[in-house]
Amino acid sequence: MSDRIETDVVIVGAGPVGLFAVFELGLLDIRAHLIDILPKVGGQCAELYPEKPIYDIPGFPMVTGQGLVDNLMAQIEPFHPTFHLSEMVETLESLGTAEAPLFRLRTDAGTEFVTKAIIIAAGGGSFQPKKPPIPGIEGFEGSSVFYAVRQMEPFRHKRILIVGGGDSALDWTVNLAPLAKRLTLLHRRDAFRAAPDTVNKMRALVAAGAMDFHLGQVVKLEGKAPVLEGAVVRRDDGSTFTIACDVLLPFFGLTMKLGPLADWGLNLHENLVPVDTEKFETSVPGIFAIGDINSYPGKLKLILSGFHEGALAAQRVFHYVYPDKRLVFQYTTSSTSLQKKLGVHA
Ligand SMILES: Cc1cc2nc3c(=O)[nH]c(=O)nc-3n(C[C@H](O)[C@H](O)[C@H](O)COP(=O)(O)OP(=O)(O)OC[C@H]3O[C@@H](n4cnc5c(N)ncnc54)[C@H](O)[C@@H]3O)c2cc1C
């Protein structure tokens, strides 16, 4: 049976940028529902690096991925957003006009929304790890093979093999080396895509004898699934050797699957949604794209950029939701009406 919900805005994606958009919309009296494929909120911050420190959120010298999500949830609490988790948006139908947009949106769980605007904050789409082509690796997944680190503690005193040369591989190498029984980094070549500073930290650990670094590719896993005992590695010259390990962490990047969003008739460019930089609106009036999913000249895939984009998109959404009202710019520090909405002013 389908649930039918009428709302001002549907936000697709409950990552940090979708969450902060709720705040900016809420200040303008705009109600929002959020949909996310994942069973929890927080997007990449909660899913890929909950315990890692982030250093470039304005006003927070340091906050972990999960810490930021928790703070965002506290910040939007006064606006009572409704979450539809473990649901994926599927079909979109336009019921309105360019001047007065109205959409019908359905999820794979049968929830139906009729909404005046849609904000796509879907990040990299439904992100899925690229898996290495190692025979039988599925049998070890979730027990000895992991494509993301949600918590570091389960890896304490383990023999860890990390494979890859990007930011995730090098970041986790540096973070996990101190608590591993022994950590080995394996990469195809002695050149890295990761930030040079992290690469230098890794090389210092190797020089200090605190971890190992080898060149090659994993071709076979040893052990009886799901218990891993080692990985057979092939060098460039075809020779092989075995690295004893309890845990394998392959970090080969993520594939971006836009899924049904790709069929919504929006202009797309390399799986991203082009927007203007005044309103962050897409080629379809009433549909906005903010955060990692959008593209425009000079785009930086940073959380702080997504926050700014959400604030500007909300201003335009206001005109669709309240076509007859004038939008007055106000500061939260000095506006008692904004403070009332936030529950901080009697
Ligand atoms: C290891 C790592 C470290 C990082 N460090 C930093 C840093 O220090 N500073 C910084 O600013 N940025 C950092 N980033 C980047 C930052 O995490 C992203 O810029 C940010 O998460 C983007 O937020 P978002 O809300 O746009 O998208 P996401 O966080 O990707 O969230 C998008 C959400 O949309 C959902 N979704 C996607 N498609 C659908 C669909 N069809 N239906 C329903 N839901 C859908 C996804 O499940 C996801 O929850 C880092 C990223 C990684 C991987």
The ligand as an ORCA input file, in Angstrom:
! r2SCAN-3c Opt
* xyz 0 1
  C      37.691      9.474      3.481
  C      37.055     10.808      3.191
  C      37.488     11.934      3.865
  C      36.896     13.191      3.614
  N      37.342     14.275      4.296
  C      36.748     15.490      4.096
  C      37.185     16.655      4.810
  O      38.125     16.603      5.607
  N      36.524     17.831      4.565
  C      35.506     17.952      3.670
  O      34.932     19.031      3.518
  N      35.084     16.851      2.970
  C      35.681     15.643      3.155
  N      35.271     14.553      2.436
  C      34.209     14.752      1.443
  C      32.848     14.870      2.118
  O      32.575     13.714      2.905
  C      31.785     15.061      1.061
  O      32.050     16.267      0.363
  C      30.396     15.127      1.704
  O      30.067     13.930      2.368
  C      29.342     15.427      0.648
  O      28.126     15.501      1.300
  P      26.761     15.231      0.536
  O      25.699     15.386      1.576
  O      26.741     16.054     -0.702
  O      26.846     13.724      0.014
  P      27.058     12.315      0.788
  O      27.792     12.486      2.070
  O      27.645     11.419     -0.255
  O      25.576     11.851      1.115
  C      24.683     11.564      0.063
  C      23.586     10.659      0.581
  O      22.628     10.467     -0.474
  C      22.184      9.121     -0.470
  N      21.678      8.791     -1.819
  C      22.376      8.755     -2.970
  N      21.571      8.429     -4.002
  C      20.329      8.266     -3.479
  C      19.054      7.914     -4.028
  N      18.887      7.684     -5.336
  N      17.989      7.814     -3.184
  C      18.150      8.025     -1.849
  N      19.327      8.367     -1.281
  C      20.401      8.480     -2.085
  C      23.420      8.341     -0.080
  O      23.069      7.077      0.476
  C      24.085      9.278      0.956
  O      23.691      8.983      2.284
  C      35.850     13.301      2.661
  C      35.394     12.161      1.984
  C      35.991     10.927      2.241
  C      35.488      9.715      1.493
*
